[in-house]
Amino acid sequence: MPEYEIVIGLETHIQLNTETKIFCACKADSWEEEPNTNICPVCSGLPGVLPVPNAAVAEKAVLLAQAMNAEVQTDSYFDRKNYFYPDLPKGYQITQYDQPIATGGYLDLPMGDYTRRVEIEKLHIEEDAGKTKKEGNRRFIDFNRCGVPLIEMVTGPNLRSADEAAEYLIRLRQLLRWLNISEANMEKAHLRADANVSIRLKGEDKLNTKTEIKNVNSIEAVRTAIQKEAKRQIKEVEDGNDIKPWTLDWDEDTEMLSKMRSKETEADYRHFKEPDLLKVHVDQAWQDRILKDFPELPLARRQRFVDEYQLPAYDADILTNERSLSDYFEQAVKAYDGDVKRVSNWMINDIQRMLNESGKMAGELKLKPEYLAEIIQLVDSKKVNNPTGKSLLDKVESTGKSPQEIVEAEGLGQVSDTGAIREIAQAIVDENPDQVEKYLGGKDGLIGWFVGQVMQKSQGKANPNMAREILLEIFSEK
């Protein structure tokens, strides 16, 4: 049986998190607005109005271009892309065609034992269209999204599996949030991805007829849709049929693909220069101001955490998943000045839990990085035991007080006085003769129960290791 290779290119539309739309003063993010309430004569396409470009759109495009190793063009131009859909009120979309804001570029994807370089064929800014909602045999049009600023970015046919396509979207989403360009939430259409899929015999270089998958609203759905379409194409070819250049619709509920229409070509859109807008002029001085505080990027920081801190790749991946968490970690490491892996463990196991429960970003916590370092130091020095240290996280977060303040105010210091712990342990042994008999009869695991009783009676203050040793001494005397 012949072995086939999947060839995939992704077209992504990235909704920018500017305050206003690209050519008017309407609010950019209208996800929760009532239909057709966040519109004006400009974005609803009324005759006689003129668009005014939003400078923040160009600035965010420059940031993304820098991150994608693309070359920012000093002069770029807007074009009209002509097509007729009910949710496009002007009958054309303002976009960029042959002279976009950036050209070239690539993103290197770490795929375990290899790296896949994904080239960028197009990176341009444009306005979004409206939204069509189907209810039975009726269609409703919402123009709120008209004029929302987008970056369209198209990859080359460089991806070779559904897993690589999913990884590309994961890394792109991470990058967009890291640079504060977009919320990149696919469920809210902040990040939309269309997949161009074709197959060929393994070892061939030619590009065969492709199909385009649309209306996919999650990364896992992109992965599944590509796998299903590749499987369909292989069956078609093996049955002796040709692949048709279809545009396919993905149904989230049934997880099925269906034909929407024959795929358009660029010629169908009859692009021409937008007469109502001047060129976008990004001179070197403006570009320098935009990139003045350009950050270390997530994949570079991930590698640095492995090299500089000797962290496992697993830890480095989690700690660089989000910029605020990554910055928090580095600040805590600096304040702790000890074993970096110790800080990593507390971050991954405890700070992540707090963030998940609260819905906050790491930088929004009252538990500052230096407070986390202080808690770890208190545990290290045995001034508090580990359970008390864990409880301090939530107490600091709820009060904003320092760990030391709380320890002193609540008397949480660890009890390491052997006499005091022995007294508690002896009382528990005397009060539980049945459990003692079972332990002495060979149920060694009960020592954990006895330690737990000591901790409970000491209100969590006893040194658990010392409590265990004292209990073992008491039992050895029986």
N, C-alpha and C positions, 0 to 999 in steps of 0.2 A: 504494500500500500504506500502511495507517495506521502512524503512528509511535507506539511504546509507551514508557512510562516505568516503570522498576522502582521499587517502594516497599519499603524494607527497614527493619526494626527488629531490634535485637539484644538478646537476653536473655543476660547474662553471669553466671556463677557464679564467684566469686573465692575460692579457698581461702586463708585467712589464715595467716600463718606464726607463729602463737602456739605456745608450748611445749606447751600442753595443749588438749584439746577444749573445746567451748563450755560443756558442763554437767557435766563430770567431769574427773578428774585423769589420764586416759589420754593418751598422747603423741599430738599432733595429726597429725604427718606420719608415716604408716605405710606409705609407698610400698613399702619394701623388706621389710616384716615378713611373716612367714608368715601365711596366711589365718587369721582368727579368733583371733589371739594378742594383739591390742592392744585388748581390750574389757573391760568391767566390767558389773556389773548395771545401771548407769545407761544407758550407751550401747547396750547390747544389749536394753534395754526390758523387763527383768524386773519383775514386779509389786511394788508397795510401795516403790519407790525414788523419791527426789526429786532433781530437777536443781538444780545450783548454778551460776549464771552466772559466766562468766570476764570480768573487767573489761577485760582487754586487747582483747577482741573489740570492745567498745564504743569503746575508744580508737582502734583502727585504723579503725573505721567513721567516726569524727569526722574523722580525717585525710583519708580519701578524700572525704568530703562537702565539706570545705574546698577540696580540689583540684578538685572538680567544680562548684564554685560553688553547692552545695546548702545548704539551711538546716537546721541541726541542731535537732531538737526537744527541748525540755527534758524532756518525758515521752513515752516510747514504750512499746508493749506487745507481749508475745508472744502468738501465736495458735497454735491447732492446725489444721493442714491435713490433712484426713482423706482418705486413699486407701489402697488395699490392693495392695501389691506384695510379692513375696517378700523383697526386700532392705530392707524397712522394718519392723523387728521390732515397733514399738509399734502399727502400724496408723495412725499419724499422724506428721507432721513438725512440729517446733516451729519456727515462722517468725514473721514480722511481716506483718500484712495491711493494715488500714486506718489504723493509727497507727504508722508506721515511724520509725526513728531519724533519718531525714533526708528532706526533700521538695524537689522542684524540682531545679534545677541544669542545667548544660550543659557541653559540651566543644567548643571551636572547632578544627576540623581544617584545617591548611594543605594545600591541594590544588593547589599550583603557582600557577596564575593566579587562584584563587578560594579562599574559605574557606567550609567547610560547618559550620554550627552544629548540633550534635546535642544535643537536649534529653533530660533524664533524667526519666522518668516515675516510676520506683520505685528506691529505694535502701534496702535493709533487711538485717538480719542474720538468719541461720537456721542450722540444723544440716544436715549432709549425710546422705544415706541410704547404705546399703551398696552393694555391687557384685555384679552377676550376671555370671557367666562361662559361656558356652556351650561345651560340648564334645560334638559330635555331637548326639544327641537328648536329652542330659542338661544340666541347669543346676546350677551350684554357686554357693552364696551365701557371700560374704565380708563380715562385719560390721565389719571394721577401720575402714572409713571412716565408719561411723555416728557422728554427733556431732562430726565435724570441722567447725570454724567456717567459715562462708561469709558473704560479702556477695553478695546478688543485686542486680544493677543492670540496669534495663530502659530502653532508649532509646525515644524517640518514633519514629514512622515517617518519619524525616528523611533517611535515607540513600538515595541515588539510583543507586547502581551497586555492583557487587561490589568494585570498586577502593576505593570510599569505605568499605565495610564492612571491608575488609582494613586500610585505613589507621587506622580507628577502633580496631581491635584492637591494631595496632602501637603506637599512641600510648597506649592504656590499659595495655598490658603495660609500656611504658616508665615510665609514671607509677607503677604499682604497685611496681615495683622501686626507683624513685627514692625513694619514701616508705618503703621497707622494710615494706610491708604484706603482700606475697605474693611468692613466687618466680615466679609467673605462667608456669610451664612447662606449655604445653598438652599435651605428650606425657605428662606425669605427672598430668594433670587438675587442676593448680593453677588453671588458667584454662579454663573451658568456655564455649562460645558456642553458643546456638541462634539460628537466623535465621528471622524471620518475613518471608515474601516474598509480594508481590502485584504485579499489573501494572495499568496503566490507560493510556488514551489520553493522549498528551502534551498538556498544557494543562488536563486535568481536575483537580478538587480532591478528588473523592470517594475514599474508601478502599474498595477491593473486597475480596472474600474472599481471605484469606491462608492460606498453608500454613506449617508450622513444620518446619524441618530440624534434626534432632538427631544426636548422636553424631559430631560433627566434631572432630578432635583436632589440627588445625594451621590456621594462618592461611591458607595457600595452599589447603587443602581447603575452608575456608569460602568463599573466592573462587570456586573451581571449582564447588562445590555450588550457590551462588546463581546463577551463570551458567547452569547446566544447568536449574535449576528455572524460572528466568525464561523460558528458551527453550521449555520444556515447556508452560508456561502460555500463552504466546503462540500456540503451535500449537493447544492445546485451544480457545482462544477463536476462532481463525480457522477451526477446523473446526466451529464452532457449538455447542461443549460448554460447560457451566458448570464453574467451578473449585470443587472440593470442599474443605472445611476439614480437610485431612488433616494428620496428623503423619507426617513422612517420616524414614526411617532412611538415613543415609549409610554406604555400604560403602567403607572405605578401600582395599581391595584392588582392587575392580572399578571404583571411582569412579562408582558408580551409586546412585540414590535409589530407595527402595521404600516403599510404604505400610506404616506400623506400625499405625495406628488412626485413628479420627476424633478431631479435636482436642477436648480438654476445655475447658469453660468454668469460670469462677471458682465458679459455683454448684455444680459437681460436687464441689468439695472441702469444702463445708459448714464453713467457717471459724468458729471461736468462740474466745474469749479463753482462754489457757492458765491453768488454775486453780492450778497449782503454782508459778507465778513471779510476783514483784512487777513493777511497772513499772520500766523503765530510766530513771533520773533523772540527766540530764546538766545540772547547774546551770552557771552561768556560770564559777564558780571552777574547776570540773573542766575545762571546755572550755578555759579560759585556760591551764591547766597542760599540757594535751595539745598545744595549738598554740603553746606558748612558743618552740620552736625550729623552727617550720614553715619549710621551705626555699624558696628561689626555685625555681619549677617549670621543667621542661625546655624547654617551648616559649617561656617568657619568657626563659630564659637563652640559648636559641638565638638569639632576636631581639637580645638584648643583645650577644652575640658579634659579630653582623653590624654592629650600630650602633656599639658602643664600640671594637671591635678591627679593624673594617673587614675582617672575614674573609668569604670567599665563603660562600654559603648551604650549599654542599656540605660545607665544612670544619666549619661551625657545627653542622650536622646530625650529623656523625660524633662530634664532640667533646662533644655533649650527649646522646648515645645512652644513656649510663650515668653515674650521678651521680659515682661514684668517679673515672672517667676525666675528667669535667668539672672536678672539684675539683683533680685532679692538674695538669691543663693550666693552670688559673689560678695555682696555686702556682708552676709552672715559669715562667710569663710574668713573675710578680712577681720571681722570683730572677734571671731573665735580663736584664730591663730593656733589651730591644732590639726588633728587628723581630718582632712577634707571629706573622707568617706563617711565619717561620723555625721557631719552636717548634711551630706547627701541623703543618708538614711532617714534623718528626721524630716527633711524636706519631702522626700518621696512618700513616706508613710504617714506623716502627721500634718504637715502644712498642706499637702494636696487634699487630705480629708477635710480640713477646715475650709479650703477654697471651694471644694465641691458642695459642702453643706451650706455655705453662705452665699455662693454665687459671686463672690468678690474676686478681683484680681489681687495678686500678691502685694502689689504696691498700695492697695487700699486697706490693708490690715492695720489694726492698732498694734498688733504684735509685730513690732519693728524687727528688722534683721538682727540688730544688736541685742534685742530682748531674747530672740531665739538662741543666740550665741551664749547669753548669760544663763539661760535655763540649762543648756547642755553642760556648761562649766559647773553649775551647781550639782548636777548629777555626777559628773566626773569626779568632783572633789568630795562626793558622798555627804554633802550638806543637805541634800534631799535625795530620796530614793527615786527609782525610775518611774513608778506609778504617780508619785507626787509631781515629778517633772512633767509628765504628760498632762496632768490636770492643770498645771500652771499655764499651759498654752491657752486654754479656753478662758481661764481667769484673767490673764493679761489682756486677751482680746476683748473681753466684756467690760473691763474697767479702764484699760489704757494705762494702768499702773505698772511699774517695773516689777520683775519677778522677785527681787530682793525685798521690796516693800511688802508684797503679798505674803512672802514667807515669814517675815517678822510680824506682820499684823495678825496673821492667822496661826502662828506657832507651828508652821509646817516643817520645821527642821527635822532631819532624820535622827531618830533615836538610835545611838550606837553604844549606849550604856549597857554593858553585859548584865549588870545586876538587874536593871529594870526589865530587860527583855527576858531574862531567866525567870523572873517573877511571873510575868504574863504567860510564858510558855508552860511553866509548872502548873499554873492554875488551869490551863486548857487541858493538859494531860490528866490532871486529877478529875476534871469535870466530864471526861469522855472515856471511861474505862472500856467500853465496847470497841471503840475505834482503836484504842491502844492495843487491845487483845488481837484485833485483826491485823494491825501493823506488825506486831511481834510474831504473828502466825505466818508471816511471809508476804503480806500485801504492802510491799515497799512503796508503791505509788501513793499511799496515803500520807506520806511525808509532805506532799504538796498541799493536802487539805489542812494539815496542822499548821504549816507556814501561813496559809491563807487566814486561819483563825487568829494567829498572832497579829497579822497585819490589820485584820478587822478590829480587834480589841485595842490595838494601838492607834487606831484611826489613820492607818496607812503610814505612820511615822517610823515604824521599826525598820532597821536594816534587814532586808529579807535574807541575805546570805548569812548574817550573824544569827538570825532566828533559826535558820535551818541547822547550823552547826550546833547551837545550844540544844535544840530538840533531839538531835542525834546523840548528844552527850547524855541527855536525860534517859533516852531509850536504852542506851548501852549499859546503864546502871541497873536496869530491871532484869 
